[in-house]
Amino acid sequence: HLFDCCKGARICRFLIEEGILSKTQIVKPVSASKDDLLV
């Protein structure tokens, strides 16, 4: 089946809207460096 690439964003938005999390509790990931990918 197809992978839902927006699922994580929808979950975060839902948790914030429901007051379970605040925006300050969400950590935005950084992109992996080329060195990290070549390990």
mmCIF entry with sequence, helices, sheets and N, C-alpha, C, O atoms, coordinates in Angstrom:
data_MODEL
# 
_entry.id   MODEL 
# 
_entity.id                         1 
_entity.type                       polymer 
_entity.pdbx_number_of_molecules   1 
# 
_entity_poly.entity_id                      1 
_entity_poly.type                           'polypeptide(L)' 
_entity_poly.nstd_linkage                   no 
_entity_poly.nstd_monomer                   no 
_entity_poly.pdbx_seq_one_letter_code       HLFDCCKGARICRFLIEEGILSKTQIVKPVSASKDDLLV 
_entity_poly.pdbx_seq_one_letter_code_can   HLFDCCKGARICRFLIEEGILSKTQIVKPVSASKDDLLV 
_entity_poly.pdbx_strand_id                 A 
# 
loop_
_entity_poly_seq.entity_id 
_entity_poly_seq.num 
_entity_poly_seq.mon_id 
_entity_poly_seq.hetero 
1 1  HIS n 
1 2  LEU n 
1 3  PHE n 
1 4  ASP n 
1 5  CYS n 
1 6  CYS n 
1 7  LYS n 
1 8  GLY n 
1 9  ALA n 
1 10 ARG n 
1 11 ILE n 
1 12 CYS n 
1 13 ARG n 
1 14 PHE n 
1 15 LEU n 
1 16 ILE n 
1 17 GLU n 
1 18 GLU n 
1 19 GLY n 
1 20 ILE n 
1 21 LEU n 
1 22 SER n 
1 23 LYS n 
1 24 THR n 
1 25 GLN n 
1 26 ILE n 
1 27 VAL n 
1 28 LYS n 
1 29 PRO n 
1 30 VAL n 
1 31 SER n 
1 32 ALA n 
1 33 SER n 
1 34 LYS n 
1 35 ASP n 
1 36 ASP n 
1 37 LEU n 
1 38 LEU n 
1 39 VAL n 
# 
_struct_asym.id          A 
_struct_asym.entity_id   1 
# 
loop_
_struct_conf.conf_type_id 
_struct_conf.id 
_struct_conf.pdbx_PDB_helix_id 
_struct_conf.beg_label_comp_id 
_struct_conf.beg_label_asym_id 
_struct_conf.beg_label_seq_id 
_struct_conf.pdbx_beg_PDB_ins_code 
_struct_conf.end_label_comp_id 
_struct_conf.end_label_asym_id 
_struct_conf.end_label_seq_id 
_struct_conf.pdbx_end_PDB_ins_code 
_struct_conf.beg_auth_comp_id 
_struct_conf.beg_auth_asym_id 
_struct_conf.beg_auth_seq_id 
_struct_conf.end_auth_comp_id 
_struct_conf.end_auth_asym_id 
_struct_conf.end_auth_seq_id 
_struct_conf.pdbx_PDB_helix_class 
_struct_conf.details 
_struct_conf.pdbx_PDB_helix_length 
HELX_P HELX_P1 AA1 LYS A 7  ? GLU A 17 ? LYS A 7  GLU A 17 1 ? 11 
HELX_P HELX_P2 AA2 LYS A 23 ? GLN A 25 ? LYS A 23 GLN A 25 5 ? 3  
HELX_P HELX_P3 AA3 LYS A 34 ? LEU A 37 ? LYS A 34 LEU A 37 1 ? 4  
# 
_struct_conf_type.id          HELX_P 
_struct_conf_type.criteria    ? 
_struct_conf_type.reference   ? 
# 
loop_
_atom_site.group_PDB 
_atom_site.id 
_atom_site.type_symbol 
_atom_site.label_atom_id 
_atom_site.label_alt_id 
_atom_site.label_comp_id 
_atom_site.label_asym_id 
_atom_site.label_entity_id 
_atom_site.label_seq_id 
_atom_site.pdbx_PDB_ins_code 
_atom_site.Cartn_x 
_atom_site.Cartn_y 
_atom_site.Cartn_z 
_atom_site.occupancy 
_atom_site.B_iso_or_equiv 
_atom_site.pdbx_formal_charge 
_atom_site.auth_seq_id 
_atom_site.auth_comp_id 
_atom_site.auth_asym_id 
_atom_site.auth_atom_id 
_atom_site.pdbx_PDB_model_num 
ATOM 1   N N  . HIS A 1 1  ? 0.835  -1.176 0.000  1.00 0.00 ? 1  HIS A N  1 
ATOM 2   C CA . HIS A 1 1  ? 0.000  0.000  0.000  1.00 0.00 ? 1  HIS A CA 1 
ATOM 3   C C  . HIS A 1 1  ? 0.882  1.241  0.000  1.00 0.00 ? 1  HIS A C  1 
ATOM 4   O O  . HIS A 1 1  ? 2.081  1.160  0.264  1.00 0.00 ? 1  HIS A O  1 
ATOM 5   N N  . LEU A 1 2  ? 0.295  2.366  -0.291 1.00 0.00 ? 2  LEU A N  1 
ATOM 6   C CA . LEU A 1 2  ? 1.044  3.615  -0.349 1.00 0.00 ? 2  LEU A CA 1 
ATOM 7   C C  . LEU A 1 2  ? 1.409  4.101  1.048  1.00 0.00 ? 2  LEU A C  1 
ATOM 8   O O  . LEU A 1 2  ? 0.642  3.924  1.994  1.00 0.00 ? 2  LEU A O  1 
ATOM 9   N N  . PHE A 1 3  ? 2.572  4.709  1.170  1.00 0.00 ? 3  PHE A N  1 
ATOM 10  C CA . PHE A 1 3  ? 3.015  5.278  2.435  1.00 0.00 ? 3  PHE A CA 1 
ATOM 11  C C  . PHE A 1 3  ? 2.445  6.684  2.579  1.00 0.00 ? 3  PHE A C  1 
ATOM 12  O O  . PHE A 1 3  ? 2.579  7.506  1.672  1.00 0.00 ? 3  PHE A O  1 
ATOM 13  N N  . ASP A 1 4  ? 1.823  6.958  3.690  1.00 0.00 ? 4  ASP A N  1 
ATOM 14  C CA . ASP A 1 4  ? 1.246  8.278  3.956  1.00 0.00 ? 4  ASP A CA 1 
ATOM 15  C C  . ASP A 1 4  ? 2.327  9.180  4.545  1.00 0.00 ? 4  ASP A C  1 
ATOM 16  O O  . ASP A 1 4  ? 2.604  9.124  5.743  1.00 0.00 ? 4  ASP A O  1 
ATOM 17  N N  . CYS A 1 5  ? 2.932  10.003 3.706  1.00 0.00 ? 5  CYS A N  1 
ATOM 18  C CA . CYS A 1 5  ? 4.038  10.853 4.144  1.00 0.00 ? 5  CYS A CA 1 
ATOM 19  C C  . CYS A 1 5  ? 3.579  12.013 5.020  1.00 0.00 ? 5  CYS A C  1 
ATOM 20  O O  . CYS A 1 5  ? 4.415  12.689 5.620  1.00 0.00 ? 5  CYS A O  1 
ATOM 21  N N  . CYS A 1 6  ? 2.299  12.257 5.109  1.00 0.00 ? 6  CYS A N  1 
ATOM 22  C CA . CYS A 1 6  ? 1.779  13.380 5.902  1.00 0.00 ? 6  CYS A CA 1 
ATOM 23  C C  . CYS A 1 6  ? 1.249  12.941 7.264  1.00 0.00 ? 6  CYS A C  1 
ATOM 24  O O  . CYS A 1 6  ? 0.774  13.769 8.042  1.00 0.00 ? 6  CYS A O  1 
ATOM 25  N N  . LYS A 1 7  ? 1.327  11.653 7.552  1.00 0.00 ? 7  LYS A N  1 
ATOM 26  C CA . LYS A 1 7  ? 0.743  11.122 8.779  1.00 0.00 ? 7  LYS A CA 1 
ATOM 27  C C  . LYS A 1 7  ? 1.346  11.763 10.028 1.00 0.00 ? 7  LYS A C  1 
ATOM 28  O O  . LYS A 1 7  ? 0.619  12.137 10.948 1.00 0.00 ? 7  LYS A O  1 
ATOM 29  N N  . GLY A 1 8  ? 2.664  11.890 10.062 1.00 0.00 ? 8  GLY A N  1 
ATOM 30  C CA . GLY A 1 8  ? 3.321  12.474 11.234 1.00 0.00 ? 8  GLY A CA 1 
ATOM 31  C C  . GLY A 1 8  ? 2.879  13.897 11.496 1.00 0.00 ? 8  GLY A C  1 
ATOM 32  O O  . GLY A 1 8  ? 2.638  14.278 12.641 1.00 0.00 ? 8  GLY A O  1 
ATOM 33  N N  . ALA A 1 9  ? 2.771  14.682 10.442 1.00 0.00 ? 9  ALA A N  1 
ATOM 34  C CA . ALA A 1 9  ? 2.334  16.074 10.590 1.00 0.00 ? 9  ALA A CA 1 
ATOM 35  C C  . ALA A 1 9  ? 0.901  16.138 11.102 1.00 0.00 ? 9  ALA A C  1 
ATOM 36  O O  . ALA A 1 9  ? 0.575  16.978 11.940 1.00 0.00 ? 9  ALA A O  1 
ATOM 37  N N  . ARG A 1 10 ? 0.050  15.257 10.602 1.00 0.00 ? 10 ARG A N  1 
ATOM 38  C CA . ARG A 1 10 ? -1.348 15.243 11.058 1.00 0.00 ? 10 ARG A CA 1 
ATOM 39  C C  . ARG A 1 10 ? -1.443 14.843 12.527 1.00 0.00 ? 10 ARG A C  1 
ATOM 40  O O  . ARG A 1 10 ? -2.251 15.397 13.272 1.00 0.00 ? 10 ARG A O  1 
ATOM 41  N N  . ILE A 1 11 ? -0.621 13.882 12.944 1.00 0.00 ? 11 ILE A N  1 
ATOM 42  C CA . ILE A 1 11 ? -0.621 13.458 14.348 1.00 0.00 ? 11 ILE A CA 1 
ATOM 43  C C  . ILE A 1 11 ? -0.173 14.609 15.243 1.00 0.00 ? 11 ILE A C  1 
ATOM 44  O O  . ILE A 1 11 ? -0.798 14.877 16.269 1.00 0.00 ? 11 ILE A O  1 
ATOM 45  N N  . CYS A 1 12 ? 0.909  15.291 14.858 1.00 0.00 ? 12 CYS A N  1 
ATOM 46  C CA . CYS A 1 12 ? 1.391  16.437 15.641 1.00 0.00 ? 12 CYS A CA 1 
ATOM 47  C C  . CYS A 1 12 ? 0.322  17.515 15.740 1.00 0.00 ? 12 CYS A C  1 
ATOM 48  O O  . CYS A 1 12 ? 0.065  18.036 16.825 1.00 0.00 ? 12 CYS A O  1 
ATOM 49  N N  . ARG A 1 13 ? -0.302 17.852 14.621 1.00 0.00 ? 13 ARG A N  1 
ATOM 50  C CA . ARG A 1 13 ? -1.342 18.882 14.604 1.00 0.00 ? 13 ARG A CA 1 
ATOM 51  C C  . ARG A 1 13 ? -2.508 18.485 15.517 1.00 0.00 ? 13 ARG A C  1 
ATOM 52  O O  . ARG A 1 13 ? -3.025 19.319 16.260 1.00 0.00 ? 13 ARG A O  1 
ATOM 53  N N  . PHE A 1 14 ? -2.921 17.218 15.463 1.00 0.00 ? 14 PHE A N  1 
ATOM 54  C CA . PHE A 1 14 ? -4.011 16.732 16.312 1.00 0.00 ? 14 PHE A CA 1 
ATOM 55  C C  . PHE A 1 14 ? -3.646 16.852 17.789 1.00 0.00 ? 14 PHE A C  1 
ATOM 56  O O  . PHE A 1 14 ? -4.448 17.331 18.591 1.00 0.00 ? 14 PHE A O  1 
ATOM 57  N N  . LEU A 1 15 ? -2.435 16.416 18.152 1.00 0.00 ? 15 LEU A N  1 
ATOM 58  C CA . LEU A 1 15 ? -2.018 16.460 19.553 1.00 0.00 ? 15 LEU A CA 1 
ATOM 59  C C  . LEU A 1 15 ? -1.946 17.892 20.077 1.00 0.00 ? 15 LEU A C  1 
ATOM 60  O O  . LEU A 1 15 ? -2.282 18.147 21.233 1.00 0.00 ? 15 LEU A O  1 
ATOM 61  N N  . ILE A 1 16 ? -1.515 18.820 19.239 1.00 0.00 ? 16 ILE A N  1 
ATOM 62  C CA . ILE A 1 16 ? -1.470 20.229 19.636 1.00 0.00 ? 16 ILE A CA 1 
ATOM 63  C C  . ILE A 1 16 ? -2.885 20.786 19.773 1.00 0.00 ? 16 ILE A C  1 
ATOM 64  O O  . ILE A 1 16 ? -3.188 21.471 20.749 1.00 0.00 ? 16 ILE A O  1 
ATOM 65  N N  . GLU A 1 17 ? -3.748 20.498 18.807 1.00 0.00 ? 17 GLU A N  1 
ATOM 66  C CA . GLU A 1 17 ? -5.130 20.996 18.851 1.00 0.00 ? 17 GLU A CA 1 
ATOM 67  C C  . GLU A 1 17 ? -5.889 20.462 20.062 1.00 0.00 ? 17 GLU A C  1 
ATOM 68  O O  . GLU A 1 17 ? -6.741 21.157 20.615 1.00 0.00 ? 17 GLU A O  1 
ATOM 69  N N  . GLU A 1 18 ? -5.588 19.239 20.476 1.00 0.00 ? 18 GLU A N  1 
ATOM 70  C CA . GLU A 1 18 ? -6.263 18.638 21.628 1.00 0.00 ? 18 GLU A CA 1 
ATOM 71  C C  . GLU A 1 18 ? -5.646 19.069 22.957 1.00 0.00 ? 18 GLU A C  1 
ATOM 72  O O  . GLU A 1 18 ? -6.147 18.700 24.019 1.00 0.00 ? 18 GLU A O  1 
ATOM 73  N N  . GLY A 1 19 ? -4.561 19.848 22.908 1.00 0.00 ? 19 GLY A N  1 
ATOM 74  C CA . GLY A 1 19 ? -3.921 20.316 24.134 1.00 0.00 ? 19 GLY A CA 1 
ATOM 75  C C  . GLY A 1 19 ? -3.038 19.278 24.796 1.00 0.00 ? 19 GLY A C  1 
ATOM 76  O O  . GLY A 1 19 ? -2.624 19.458 25.941 1.00 0.00 ? 19 GLY A O  1 
ATOM 77  N N  . ILE A 1 20 ? -2.744 18.196 24.096 1.00 0.00 ? 20 ILE A N  1 
ATOM 78  C CA . ILE A 1 20 ? -1.900 17.135 24.646 1.00 0.00 ? 20 ILE A CA 1 
ATOM 79  C C  . ILE A 1 20 ? -0.435 17.550 24.596 1.00 0.00 ? 20 ILE A C  1 
ATOM 80  O O  . ILE A 1 20 ? 0.333  17.246 25.509 1.00 0.00 ? 20 ILE A O  1 
ATOM 81  N N  . LEU A 1 21 ? -0.051 18.242 23.534 1.00 0.00 ? 21 LEU A N  1 
ATOM 82  C CA . LEU A 1 21 ? 1.299  18.777 23.379 1.00 0.00 ? 21 LEU A CA 1 
ATOM 83  C C  . LEU A 1 21 ? 1.210  20.251 23.031 1.00 0.00 ? 21 LEU A C  1 
ATOM 84  O O  . LEU A 1 21 ? 0.188  20.730 22.539 1.00 0.00 ? 21 LEU A O  1 
ATOM 85  N N  . SER A 1 22 ? 2.310  20.968 23.297 1.00 0.00 ? 22 SER A N  1 
ATOM 86  C CA . SER A 1 22 ? 2.398  22.354 22.831 1.00 0.00 ? 22 SER A CA 1 
ATOM 87  C C  . SER A 1 22 ? 3.458  22.409 21.736 1.00 0.00 ? 22 SER A C  1 
ATOM 88  O O  . SER A 1 22 ? 4.275  21.496 21.608 1.00 0.00 ? 22 SER A O  1 
ATOM 89  N N  . LYS A 1 23 ? 3.442  23.477 20.950 1.00 0.00 ? 23 LYS A N  1 
ATOM 90  C CA . LYS A 1 23 ? 4.406  23.603 19.858 1.00 0.00 ? 23 LYS A CA 1 
ATOM 91  C C  . LYS A 1 23 ? 5.842  23.597 20.367 1.00 0.00 ? 23 LYS A C  1 
ATOM 92  O O  . LYS A 1 23 ? 6.754  23.202 19.642 1.00 0.00 ? 23 LYS A O  1 
ATOM 93  N N  . THR A 1 24 ? 6.050  24.032 21.607 1.00 0.00 ? 24 THR A N  1 
ATOM 94  C CA . THR A 1 24 ? 7.414  24.056 22.160 1.00 0.00 ? 24 THR A CA 1 
ATOM 95  C C  . THR A 1 24 ? 7.926  22.657 22.479 1.00 0.00 ? 24 THR A C  1 
ATOM 96  O O  . THR A 1 24 ? 9.127  22.476 22.681 1.00 0.00 ? 24 THR A O  1 
ATOM 97  N N  . GLN A 1 25 ? 7.050  21.675 22.529 1.00 0.00 ? 25 GLN A N  1 
ATOM 98  C CA . GLN A 1 25 ? 7.451  20.297 22.813 1.00 0.00 ? 25 GLN A CA 1 
ATOM 99  C C  . GLN A 1 25 ? 7.778  19.500 21.555 1.00 0.00 ? 25 GLN A C  1 
ATOM 100 O O  . GLN A 1 25 ? 8.249  18.367 21.647 1.00 0.00 ? 25 GLN A O  1 
ATOM 101 N N  . ILE A 1 26 ? 7.536  20.071 20.398 1.00 0.00 ? 26 ILE A N  1 
ATOM 102 C CA . ILE A 1 26 ? 7.795  19.390 19.133 1.00 0.00 ? 26 ILE A CA 1 
ATOM 103 C C  . ILE A 1 26 ? 9.192  19.756 18.654 1.00 0.00 ? 26 ILE A C  1 
ATOM 104 O O  . ILE A 1 26 ? 9.532  20.936 18.560 1.00 0.00 ? 26 ILE A O  1 
ATOM 105 N N  . VAL A 1 27 ? 9.996  18.752 18.354 1.00 0.00 ? 27 VAL A N  1 
ATOM 106 C CA . VAL A 1 27 ? 11.358 18.964 17.867 1.00 0.00 ? 27 VAL A CA 1 
ATOM 107 C C  . VAL A 1 27 ? 11.385 18.691 16.372 1.00 0.00 ? 27 VAL A C  1 
ATOM 108 O O  . VAL A 1 27 ? 10.971 17.624 15.919 1.00 0.00 ? 27 VAL A O  1 
ATOM 109 N N  . LYS A 1 28 ? 11.873 19.656 15.614 1.00 0.00 ? 28 LYS A N  1 
ATOM 110 C CA . LYS A 1 28 ? 11.970 19.506 14.165 1.00 0.00 ? 28 LYS A CA 1 
ATOM 111 C C  . LYS A 1 28 ? 13.309 18.835 13.845 1.00 0.00 ? 28 LYS A C  1 
ATOM 112 O O  . LYS A 1 28 ? 14.356 19.358 14.227 1.00 0.00 ? 28 LYS A O  1 
ATOM 113 N N  . PRO A 1 29 ? 13.301 17.702 13.161 1.00 0.00 ? 29 PRO A N  1 
ATOM 114 C CA . PRO A 1 29 ? 14.558 17.003 12.857 1.00 0.00 ? 29 PRO A CA 1 
ATOM 115 C C  . PRO A 1 29 ? 15.395 17.762 11.831 1.00 0.00 ? 29 PRO A C  1 
ATOM 116 O O  . PRO A 1 29 ? 14.873 18.496 10.991 1.00 0.00 ? 29 PRO A O  1 
ATOM 117 N N  . VAL A 1 30 ? 16.695 17.564 11.923 1.00 0.00 ? 30 VAL A N  1 
ATOM 118 C CA . VAL A 1 30 ? 17.601 18.145 10.928 1.00 0.00 ? 30 VAL A CA 1 
ATOM 119 C C  . VAL A 1 30 ? 17.921 17.074 9.887  1.00 0.00 ? 30 VAL A C  1 
ATOM 120 O O  . VAL A 1 30 ? 17.812 15.879 10.160 1.00 0.00 ? 30 VAL A O  1 
ATOM 121 N N  . SER A 1 31 ? 18.308 17.504 8.720  1.00 0.00 ? 31 SER A N  1 
ATOM 122 C CA . SER A 1 31 ? 18.676 16.566 7.658  1.00 0.00 ? 31 SER A CA 1 
ATOM 123 C C  . SER A 1 31 ? 19.976 15.855 8.025  1.00 0.00 ? 31 SER A C  1 
ATOM 124 O O  . SER A 1 31 ? 20.853 16.434 8.666  1.00 0.00 ? 31 SER A O  1 
ATOM 125 N N  . ALA A 1 32 ? 20.090 14.603 7.614  1.00 0.00 ? 32 ALA A N  1 
ATOM 126 C CA . ALA A 1 32 ? 21.317 13.842 7.841  1.00 0.00 ? 32 ALA A CA 1 
ATOM 127 C C  . ALA A 1 32 ? 22.420 14.393 6.948  1.00 0.00 ? 32 ALA A C  1 
ATOM 128 O O  . ALA A 1 32 ? 22.181 14.796 5.810  1.00 0.00 ? 32 ALA A O  1 
ATOM 129 N N  . SER A 1 33 ? 23.633 14.400 7.493  1.00 0.00 ? 33 SER A N  1 
ATOM 130 C CA . SER A 1 33 ? 24.769 14.859 6.690  1.00 0.00 ? 33 SER A CA 1 
ATOM 131 C C  . SER A 1 33 ? 25.202 13.737 5.745  1.00 0.00 ? 33 SER A C  1 
ATOM 132 O O  . SER A 1 33 ? 24.816 12.581 5.921  1.00 0.00 ? 33 SER A O  1 
ATOM 133 N N  . LYS A 1 34 ? 25.997 14.087 4.755  1.00 0.00 ? 34 LYS A N  1 
ATOM 134 C CA . LYS A 1 34 ? 26.507 13.086 3.818  1.00 0.00 ? 34 LYS A CA 1 
ATOM 135 C C  . LYS A 1 34 ? 27.329 12.038 4.567  1.00 0.00 ? 34 LYS A C  1 
ATOM 136 O O  . LYS A 1 34 ? 27.244 10.847 4.265  1.00 0.00 ? 34 LYS A O  1 
ATOM 137 N N  . ASP A 1 35 ? 28.130 12.484 5.550  1.00 0.00 ? 35 ASP A N  1 
ATOM 138 C CA . ASP A 1 35 ? 28.931 11.547 6.343  1.00 0.00 ? 35 ASP A CA 1 
ATOM 139 C C  . ASP A 1 35 ? 28.049 10.564 7.108  1.00 0.00 ? 35 ASP A C  1 
ATOM 140 O O  . ASP A 1 35 ? 28.379 9.382  7.209  1.00 0.00 ? 35 ASP A O  1 
ATOM 141 N N  . ASP A 1 36 ? 26.930 11.047 7.648  1.00 0.00 ? 36 ASP A N  1 
ATOM 142 C CA . ASP A 1 36 ? 26.006 10.157 8.356  1.00 0.00 ? 36 ASP A CA 1 
ATOM 143 C C  . ASP A 1 36 ? 25.440 9.097  7.421  1.00 0.00 ? 36 ASP A C  1 
ATOM 144 O O  . ASP A 1 36 ? 25.262 7.945  7.817  1.00 0.00 ? 36 ASP A O  1 
ATOM 145 N N  . LEU A 1 37 ? 25.159 9.483  6.192  1.00 0.00 ? 37 LEU A N  1 
ATOM 146 C CA . LEU A 1 37 ? 24.562 8.556  5.232  1.00 0.00 ? 37 LEU A CA 1 
ATOM 147 C C  . LEU A 1 37 ? 25.558 7.532  4.699  1.00 0.00 ? 37 LEU A C  1 
ATOM 148 O O  . LEU A 1 37 ? 25.159 6.464  4.236  1.00 0.00 ? 37 LEU A O  1 
ATOM 149 N N  . LEU A 1 38 ? 26.836 7.846  4.761  1.00 0.00 ? 38 LEU A N  1 
ATOM 150 C CA . LEU A 1 38 ? 27.857 6.959  4.211  1.00 0.00 ? 38 LEU A CA 1 
ATOM 151 C C  . LEU A 1 38 ? 28.469 6.025  5.249  1.00 0.00 ? 38 LEU A C  1 
ATOM 152 O O  . LEU A 1 38 ? 29.473 5.373  4.961  1.00 0.00 ? 38 LEU A O  1 
ATOM 153 N N  . VAL A 1 39 ? 27.905 5.943  6.424  1.00 0.00 ? 39 VAL A N  1 
ATOM 154 C CA . VAL A 1 39 ? 28.423 5.060  7.479  1.00 0.00 ? 39 VAL A CA 1 
ATOM 155 C C  . VAL A 1 39 ? 28.113 3.628  7.138  1.00 0.00 ? 39 VAL A C  1 
ATOM 156 O O  . VAL A 1 39 ? 28.462 2.723  7.896  1.00 0.00 ? 39 VAL A O  1 
# 
